[in-house]
Amino acid sequence: MKAGPNGRLFGAVKTADVAEAVKAQGIGEIDKRKVELTGSIRSTGKNEATVRLSAELVARLALQVVAAK
């Protein structure tokens, strides 16, 4: 995602972006509807997301948001 010089994104990271990044890393495929963001991600840096794998199993993801080149 493109960002300005101060690290602010032109848009926001969406659950579909997280699911696509997980797939691109070769970790596996997750449903974007099961991804929960802690808030609106609108700047580069560290963030967190959770993935509800089942009713009782939740995985926590550490996200590093970087600007596209």
Wavefront OBJ file of the C-alpha trace (Angstrom):
o trace
v 0.000 0.000 0.000
v 1.341 3.428 -0.841
v 2.228 5.821 1.944
v 3.201 9.447 2.292
v 6.619 10.592 3.516
v 5.444 10.602 7.154
v 4.304 6.946 7.012
v 0.591 7.650 6.694
v -1.086 5.206 4.287
v -3.225 6.263 1.339
v -6.145 4.148 2.556
v -6.315 1.567 5.311
v -5.240 -2.046 5.719
v -8.251 -4.335 5.363
v -8.852 -7.899 6.520
v -8.495 -9.053 2.898
v -5.001 -7.499 2.816
v -4.009 -9.493 5.905
v -5.398 -12.760 4.465
v -3.548 -12.127 1.182
v -0.266 -11.402 3.009
v -0.547 -14.635 5.010
v -1.067 -16.584 1.788
v 1.851 -14.789 0.081
v 4.162 -15.781 2.950
v 3.278 -19.433 2.370
v 1.810 -19.866 5.847
v -1.580 -21.021 4.578
v -4.934 -19.669 3.537
v -7.292 -17.922 5.938
v -10.747 -16.526 5.377
v -10.763 -12.719 5.461
v -14.018 -12.879 7.460
v -12.180 -14.600 10.322
v -9.535 -11.856 10.601
v -10.163 -9.225 13.270
v -8.165 -5.994 13.330
v -7.674 -4.180 16.631
v -8.525 -0.888 14.950
v -8.117 1.010 11.730
v -4.575 0.561 10.405
v -3.693 3.784 8.584
v 0.066 4.090 9.096
v 3.219 2.039 8.673
v 4.671 0.195 11.637
v 3.773 -2.646 13.976
v 0.167 -3.722 14.499
v -1.765 -6.782 15.625
v -4.604 -8.840 14.241
v -6.343 -11.981 15.422
v -7.702 -14.881 13.415
v -10.594 -16.907 14.798
v -9.716 -20.435 13.670
v -12.591 -22.053 15.582
v -14.981 -21.144 18.376
v -12.295 -21.804 20.984
v -9.063 -21.250 19.050
v -7.773 -17.761 18.247
v -4.378 -17.003 16.694
v -2.647 -13.660 17.180
v -0.725 -12.207 14.254
v 1.999 -9.595 14.501
v 1.831 -7.316 11.463
v 4.610 -5.123 10.092
v 3.040 -2.614 7.707
v 5.469 -1.178 5.172
v 4.967 1.226 2.274
v 4.865 -0.155 -1.249
v 7.746 0.783 -3.489
l 1 2 3 4 5 6 7 8 9 10 11 12 13 14 15 16 17 18 19 20 21 22 23 24 25 26 27 28 29 30 31 32 33 34 35 36 37 38 39 40 41 42 43 44 45 46 47 48 49 50 51 52 53 54 55 56 57 58 59 60 61 62 63 64 65 66 67 68 69
